[in-house]
């Protein structure tokens, strides 16, 4: 059983929304690090943005798998 079935589609959409909200915070961190020319903060911010992007991709995959399951089970 996929994770979407356990928490529901609404929960998955909420998770995507909150993850995207976190992305805006991390992009701001990257911008500030560029302005201050702080390489370590910049690398940290970029890693966080990559983690957010991966998280959203995983959630979208869960939604697609749940949709495919719905089609197969009717």
N, C-alpha and C positions, 0 to 999 in steps of 0.2 A: 504494500500500500504506500502511495506516495505521501510526502509530507503535507502537500496541499490538502489532502483529504482529512488529515488530522486537525489542521488549524483552520480549514475553510478558505474559500477564495477571498472573502472579505479580509481575513487576516493576512493573507499573502499580499493583497493590494496595499494594505496598511503598512506592511513591512517594506514594500517597495517605496512607498511614499516617505517613510521615515529614513530609509537608507539614502534616498535622493536628497532629503533635507540635510543629512550629514555631509553629503558631497559638497553642497554650497559652503559649508563651514570649512571644509578642507581646501577648497579652491581659494577661499579668502586667506587661509594660512599660507598657501603657495605664493599668492600675490605679495603678501607682506614679506615673506622670506626673500623674494626677488628684489623687492625695494630696499631691504636692509642688506642685501648681498650676503645672506647667511646660508651657506651651502648645506650645512647639516639640517637646518630647518626646512630647506627646500627639498632635500632628499626625503625627509620624514613626511612632508606634505604630499609629495608625489606617490610615495608608497601607500599612504592612506587613501588617496584618490583611486589608486589601482585596486585596493582592497574593496572600496565601495563599488567600483565598476564590476568587479568579480561577483560581489554579493548580489547586485541587481541582476546580473546575467544568470546566476543560479536560481533566483526567484522566478525569473521569466521562464526558465526551463521547466521549473516545477509546474507553473501554470499551463504550459504547453502540454506537458505529460498528462496532467489532470484532464485537459481538454480532449486529448487523444483517448484516454481511458473512458471518458464519458461517451464518446462516439462509438467506441467498440462495445460498451455494455448496453448502450441504447438508453 
